[in-house]
Amino acid sequence: MNWDTLKNGELLNAAEEAGFKVLLTADTNMQYQQNLKQRKISILIIRAHDNRLSTHAQMANQIQHALKESGLYEIAEVIHPSLA
């Protein structure tokens, strides 16, 4: 979607405007840098030892479970087993 240059607030705005319900991110500081209370999007933070797709793929079951369990407009985290 060519959003690679967007930063935190801009990215959240674009995602909301496009109708996304959830933003998956590895940015563990987003919840502290942005006022998320007025947002119409849920945030799922993925904590892992690196930001590689292969690492995140290992967490697919955890991510899927978190997406099912989290409510609307919530912030949730999924933590890679190596960090737990």
C-alpha positions in Angstrom: 0.0 0.0 0.0 3.1 2.2 -0.1 2.8 3.1 3.6 6.4 2.3 4.3 7.2 6.0 4.8 4.4 6.7 7.2 5.2 7.1 10.9 3.2 6.2 13.9 0.2 8.6 13.9 0.1 8.8 10.1 0.2 5.0 9.9 -2.7 4.7 12.4 -4.7 7.3 10.5 -4.2 5.6 7.1 -5.1 2.2 8.6 -8.3 3.5 10.2 -9.3 5.4 7.0 -8.7 2.2 5.0 -11.0 0.3 7.3 -8.5 -1.9 9.0 -9.6 -3.2 12.4 -6.2 -4.4 13.7 -2.6 -3.1 13.3 0.1 -5.7 13.8 3.4 -4.0 14.9 6.8 -4.8 16.3 7.0 -1.2 17.7 6.9 -1.8 21.4 6.8 1.9 22.1 3.8 2.8 20.0 1.4 2.5 23.0 3.5 5.1 24.9 4.1 7.4 21.9 0.5 7.7 20.7 -2.8 8.5 22.4 -4.7 5.4 21.4 -7.9 6.0 23.5 -9.7 7.8 20.6 -8.6 5.2 18.0 -10.9 2.9 16.1 -8.3 0.3 15.6 -6.8 -2.5 17.8 -3.1 -2.8 18.2 -1.3 -6.1 18.4 2.3 -5.8 19.5 4.6 -8.6 18.5 7.6 -9.0 20.7 10.4 -11.2 19.4 14.2 -11.3 19.3 14.2 -10.0 15.7 11.7 -8.6 13.2 12.0 -11.3 10.6 9.0 -12.8 8.9 10.3 -16.3 9.7 10.3 -15.5 13.4 6.8 -14.1 13.3 5.7 -17.1 11.3 6.7 -19.3 14.3 4.3 -17.2 16.3 1.3 -17.6 14.0 -0.7 -19.7 16.5 -0.1 -17.2 19.3 -1.0 -14.3 17.0 -4.2 -16.0 15.8 -5.2 -16.7 19.4 -4.5 -13.1 20.4 -6.6 -11.8 17.5 -9.5 -13.9 18.5 -9.3 -13.0 22.2 -8.7 -9.3 22.0 -11.6 -6.9 22.0 -12.2 -4.0 19.8 -9.9 -1.0 20.2 -7.6 -2.9 22.6 -3.8 -3.1 22.8 -2.5 -6.6 23.2 0.9 -8.3 23.0 2.2 -11.6 21.7 5.6 -12.5 23.1 8.0 -15.0 21.4 8.7 -18.0 23.6 12.4 -17.1 23.7 11.6 -13.9 25.5 9.1 -15.4 28.0 
